[in-house]
């Protein structure tokens, strides 16, 4: 995955919205070229399964943001989220 992409913001377990979504992770591309996210994934330290695996249609424009909406995947207690590569 591109070293240029940054995890810029997230919201975990919003009160009253757990089963309807509301959780999200936002990625930012500070670079000057478009970034394709194919081959990348978001992983939580709380689960052995990926939170989200990106496809070839998932791109971030230069200076742009990409928001991943999640439903009841993150916790408020502790843990981490990692943006990493998976085998295609």
N, C-alpha and C positions, 0 to 999 in steps of 0.2 A: 504494500500500500504506500501511497505517496507520503513521504516524510513532511511534505508541505502542509497537508491537511491537519487541522487542529480541531479537537473536540472543544467547542466554544461554550456550550450551555446544555443543561439537562434539567428535567423535572421528574422526580420520582414520587410515586404513590400520592398523587394529589387527593386530598380528603374528599370523599363523596364521588370520585370519578374512577375509582380503581377498575371496575368492570366495564366501563364505557370508554376507556382510553384516557387521554389526558397526559399520560407520560410521554416524554419525548427526549431525544438526544439530537443536538444540533452540531453539525460539522461546518467548518469555515475553511475556505481556500484563499490564503493570503497571497498566493502566487499570481503571476501574470499570464499563465496559460490554463486552459481547461484541464480538469483532472477527471479521469474515468475511474470509477470505484470498483469495477469488475475485479474479482479476486480478493476483495476486502470483506471483513466481517467485524461486527461488534460483539464482544464477549464479556460476560459478567463473571466476577470471581465467585459468585453465588451459584453458578450452574455450569455443568460440563457442556451444555448445548449453546450454540450461537444465539444471541439476541436477534441478530439481523445479518443476512448475507446479501451483498450487493450484486446487481446484474450489470450487463453492458450498457443498459439504458440509464443507469445511475451515474450522473456526471455533476460536477460543480464548476460553474463558470469562474473565471478569474475574479477575485474579490467577492465571490458569492457564497451562499449558505445552502446546506442541504439538511432538511429536518426529517428524522426517522420517528414516526409515531409508533408507540408501543402500548400494549394493553396488559397491565398487571405483570410486568417483567422485572421491574426494579424495586428495591426495598429502601426504606428509610433508615434502617439500622446501621449497616456498614457494608463495605465492599468496594469494588472498583469496576470500571468499565474500560476495556482496552479496544483500540482500533488496530486490527492486525490482518494478516494475510491467511488465506486458506488455500488448500490444494484444489485445483480445478480438475 
